[in-house]
Amino acid sequence: MTRPLVVVGTGAVVAMALAASGGVPTTDGLTLVALAVGGSLLASLAGAAVLRGARHWPAGRQALLVVLITLAATVTGVVAASVAMFISAHDLRALLVVLVMSSAVAIGAA
């Protein structure tokens, strides 16, 4: 369990450094990090439960499921943070188009 915490902690440090280098106030950076972690964590926990139920699936199907869980966690975190930044409905829709197409390419590559 320590490896995921180290990875998430490292990600938070890098994200905050990136925010600071761009002039984002610390409180805003912390809010964005918390929203991204929260959204991603929810998707990851749900995915882990699904993955436990898929233990008897063929390895290829399990690998695809891991890719889908990873993408769901990323997309959920991005959307949660984007909504909190008060991005316009048009901008959010454009972001969703990009996320869907990027996810489709990632799934195809898997």
Backbone bond lengths (Angstrom), bond angles and torsions (degrees), N, CA, C in turn:
res aa  C-N    CA-C-N  psi(-1)  N-CA   C-N-CA  omega(-1)  CA-C   N-CA-C  phi
1 M - - - 1.447 - - 1.519 111.53 -
2 T 1.338 117.62 -19.40 1.458 118.78 -177.75 1.523 112.25 -72.50
3 R 1.339 118.36 -31.63 1.467 119.97 -178.91 1.531 111.46 -61.05
4 P 1.348 119.95 -48.02 1.465 118.57 177.63 1.529 112.51 -60.08
5 L 1.322 117.32 -37.38 1.460 119.62 179.12 1.522 111.61 -66.01
6 V 1.330 116.46 -38.10 1.467 120.46 177.22 1.530 109.97 -65.24
7 V 1.328 116.44 -42.62 1.467 120.28 -179.66 1.524 110.47 -64.29
8 V 1.336 117.14 -46.65 1.467 120.68 179.99 1.527 110.09 -65.63
9 G 1.312 117.61 -42.05 1.463 120.63 177.84 1.520 112.59 -61.61
10 T 1.323 116.23 -42.79 1.463 120.42 176.96 1.518 110.52 -63.21
11 G 1.336 116.23 -42.31 1.462 120.32 177.49 1.515 111.71 -60.18
12 A 1.335 116.84 -40.60 1.466 120.80 179.61 1.522 111.04 -65.01
13 V 1.321 116.73 -41.32 1.472 120.44 178.75 1.524 110.05 -63.80
14 V 1.319 117.01 -46.20 1.471 120.78 179.61 1.525 110.22 -64.02
15 A 1.336 117.34 -42.50 1.465 120.70 179.78 1.525 110.93 -62.48
16 M 1.322 117.12 -42.82 1.464 119.86 179.60 1.531 111.37 -67.70
17 A 1.323 116.85 -37.26 1.465 119.60 176.91 1.529 110.06 -65.05
18 L 1.312 116.42 -40.67 1.464 120.73 177.84 1.525 110.65 -63.80
19 A 1.336 116.19 -42.99 1.465 120.12 178.16 1.528 110.31 -61.95
20 A 1.332 116.81 -46.10 1.464 121.04 -179.18 1.525 111.27 -62.43
21 S 1.328 116.72 -39.40 1.466 119.50 -179.36 1.523 111.67 -67.83
22 G 1.332 116.63 -20.49 1.462 120.46 178.05 1.516 113.36 -98.40
23 G 1.334 116.54 6.62 1.456 120.10 177.62 1.521 114.67 80.93
24 V 1.322 117.62 14.56 1.465 120.96 178.07 1.526 107.90 -74.62
25 P 1.336 117.58 128.21 1.473 118.91 177.81 1.530 111.29 -57.53
26 T 1.318 116.42 147.55 1.463 121.73 -176.10 1.526 111.75 -56.27
27 T 1.332 117.14 -43.42 1.470 119.10 -178.97 1.522 111.21 -63.74
28 D 1.328 117.18 -38.06 1.469 120.07 177.45 1.525 110.79 -66.86
29 G 1.327 116.12 -41.63 1.460 120.07 178.04 1.514 111.70 -61.63
30 L 1.328 116.35 -44.37 1.468 120.24 178.40 1.523 111.47 -63.55
31 T 1.325 116.89 -39.03 1.467 120.79 177.90 1.518 110.80 -62.59
32 L 1.330 116.70 -46.12 1.464 120.72 179.57 1.528 111.37 -62.95
33 V 1.323 116.19 -43.27 1.472 120.03 178.38 1.528 110.04 -61.96
34 A 1.331 116.90 -44.96 1.465 120.29 -179.31 1.526 111.47 -63.21
35 L 1.332 117.31 -41.83 1.467 119.77 179.06 1.528 111.08 -66.02
36 A 1.315 116.23 -42.41 1.463 119.58 179.55 1.528 110.73 -64.01
37 V 1.330 116.78 -43.42 1.462 120.50 178.81 1.526 110.23 -64.80
38 G 1.319 116.79 -45.10 1.463 120.54 -178.67 1.520 112.49 -60.52
39 G 1.329 116.52 -49.82 1.462 119.88 179.34 1.516 112.13 -62.93
40 S 1.304 116.17 -44.04 1.460 120.61 -179.52 1.518 111.77 -66.74
41 L 1.324 116.40 -38.01 1.461 120.35 -179.66 1.525 111.00 -65.01
42 L 1.317 117.22 -42.80 1.471 120.05 178.33 1.527 110.94 -59.33
43 A 1.333 116.30 -47.36 1.463 119.98 179.85 1.531 110.70 -64.52
44 S 1.321 117.07 -38.36 1.468 120.80 -179.77 1.522 111.82 -66.34
45 L 1.319 117.02 -41.83 1.469 120.38 179.48 1.528 110.99 -66.04
46 A 1.326 116.12 -41.99 1.465 119.04 176.93 1.527 109.91 -63.53
47 G 1.320 116.53 -42.08 1.460 120.64 178.67 1.514 113.01 -63.78
48 A 1.325 116.40 -38.25 1.466 119.87 178.61 1.524 110.61 -63.20
49 A 1.331 116.53 -38.38 1.468 119.76 178.32 1.527 110.35 -64.97
50 V 1.323 116.74 -41.92 1.470 120.71 178.23 1.529 109.73 -64.78
51 L 1.333 116.21 -42.36 1.455 120.48 -178.25 1.532 111.58 -63.38
52 R 1.321 117.36 -36.54 1.466 120.28 176.81 1.523 110.99 -61.04
53 G 1.320 115.62 -37.99 1.456 119.94 178.71 1.515 113.51 -73.20
54 A 1.327 116.20 -13.97 1.468 120.77 -177.36 1.524 111.78 -101.87
55 R 1.311 118.01 19.56 1.473 121.77 -177.31 1.516 113.35 -57.64
56 H 1.303 116.48 -29.72 1.468 119.63 -175.74 1.525 112.43 -95.87
57 W 1.307 117.00 5.57 1.469 120.32 177.31 1.519 109.33 -74.43
58 P 1.326 117.71 158.61 1.475 120.31 173.45 1.536 110.44 -59.77
59 A 1.311 116.65 152.44 1.470 122.17 -175.97 1.525 112.34 -57.66
60 G 1.318 117.19 -39.57 1.469 120.13 -179.70 1.509 111.90 -62.88
61 R 1.313 116.92 -40.33 1.462 121.18 178.79 1.529 110.65 -68.77
62 Q 1.328 116.92 -37.79 1.462 120.30 176.92 1.530 110.80 -65.02
63 A 1.326 116.55 -40.09 1.472 120.13 178.72 1.519 110.68 -63.19
64 L 1.327 116.57 -42.23 1.464 120.03 177.64 1.527 110.25 -62.94
65 L 1.320 116.94 -38.76 1.457 120.82 177.82 1.526 110.76 -62.43
66 V 1.321 117.58 -40.45 1.470 120.85 177.36 1.527 110.10 -62.05
67 V 1.321 117.46 -41.26 1.468 120.96 177.10 1.524 109.84 -61.40
68 L 1.328 116.98 -45.84 1.469 120.80 -179.07 1.528 111.31 -63.16
69 I 1.315 117.21 -39.91 1.465 121.10 178.41 1.529 110.13 -64.41
70 T 1.319 116.00 -43.30 1.466 120.60 179.10 1.518 110.92 -61.94
71 L 1.322 116.20 -45.34 1.465 119.52 178.43 1.517 111.58 -64.55
72 A 1.329 117.54 -41.09 1.465 120.77 178.78 1.525 110.64 -61.64
73 A 1.319 117.07 -41.07 1.463 120.76 178.81 1.528 110.49 -64.04
74 T 1.313 117.32 -43.00 1.465 121.05 179.68 1.518 111.26 -65.05
75 V 1.328 116.21 -49.66 1.463 120.54 -177.89 1.528 110.30 -62.69
76 T 1.326 117.99 -42.09 1.464 121.09 -179.75 1.523 111.11 -62.32
77 G 1.318 116.89 -43.61 1.459 120.35 177.85 1.516 112.82 -64.13
78 V 1.314 117.05 -42.25 1.470 121.36 179.56 1.526 110.61 -64.80
79 V 1.314 116.91 -45.82 1.465 120.15 -178.76 1.531 110.76 -66.02
80 A 1.328 117.80 -41.80 1.470 120.16 178.85 1.523 111.15 -59.47
81 A 1.315 116.96 -45.86 1.464 120.32 179.47 1.529 110.90 -68.29
82 S 1.328 118.08 -37.81 1.457 121.33 -179.23 1.518 112.09 -65.32
83 V 1.310 116.93 -42.25 1.467 120.76 178.41 1.527 109.83 -63.18
84 A 1.312 117.05 -39.47 1.465 121.10 -179.58 1.525 111.92 -67.59
85 M 1.329 117.79 -24.96 1.466 121.03 179.80 1.522 111.72 -83.37
86 F 1.327 116.56 4.70 1.460 122.00 179.49 1.521 112.38 58.69
87 I 1.319 115.67 39.09 1.457 120.31 174.12 1.519 106.88 -65.84
88 S 1.322 116.85 140.43 1.467 120.25 -178.57 1.523 110.23 -61.08
89 A 1.323 115.40 159.79 1.472 120.20 179.63 1.521 109.94 -58.83
90 H 1.319 117.09 -38.40 1.473 121.23 179.23 1.522 110.87 -64.08
91 D 1.331 116.42 -46.66 1.469 120.38 179.94 1.521 111.54 -64.40
92 L 1.336 116.32 -39.94 1.462 119.80 178.58 1.524 110.13 -64.51
93 R 1.327 116.86 -40.93 1.477 120.46 178.20 1.528 109.86 -63.11
94 A 1.331 117.52 -42.16 1.468 120.79 178.30 1.531 110.29 -62.63
95 L 1.329 116.52 -41.59 1.464 120.38 177.67 1.526 110.62 -62.21
96 L 1.320 117.35 -41.47 1.463 120.76 178.46 1.525 111.64 -62.81
97 V 1.333 117.53 -38.14 1.468 120.90 176.72 1.527 109.69 -60.25
98 V 1.320 116.90 -45.73 1.462 121.23 179.58 1.529 110.60 -63.93
99 L 1.335 117.03 -43.51 1.465 120.12 179.92 1.527 111.75 -64.25
100 V 1.325 116.76 -40.80 1.468 119.56 178.62 1.520 110.93 -63.17
101 M 1.319 117.53 -46.35 1.467 119.79 -178.69 1.523 111.69 -68.30
102 S 1.312 117.43 -39.98 1.468 120.29 176.87 1.520 110.65 -63.43
103 S 1.321 116.78 -39.56 1.462 120.75 177.44 1.512 111.42 -65.45
104 A 1.336 116.20 -40.69 1.471 119.39 179.22 1.537 110.83 -61.98
105 V 1.318 116.15 -40.92 1.471 119.72 178.46 1.530 109.71 -65.83
106 A 1.339 117.23 -42.62 1.463 120.11 179.45 1.528 111.51 -62.84
107 I 1.322 116.40 -42.30 1.464 120.22 178.87 1.526 110.42 -64.99
108 G 1.326 116.09 -41.81 1.456 119.90 176.97 1.515 112.82 -61.99
109 A 1.334 115.67 -36.71 1.467 120.00 179.41 1.520 111.82 -72.21
110 A 1.337 116.17 -25.81 1.469 119.48 -179.29 1.502 109.64 -72.62
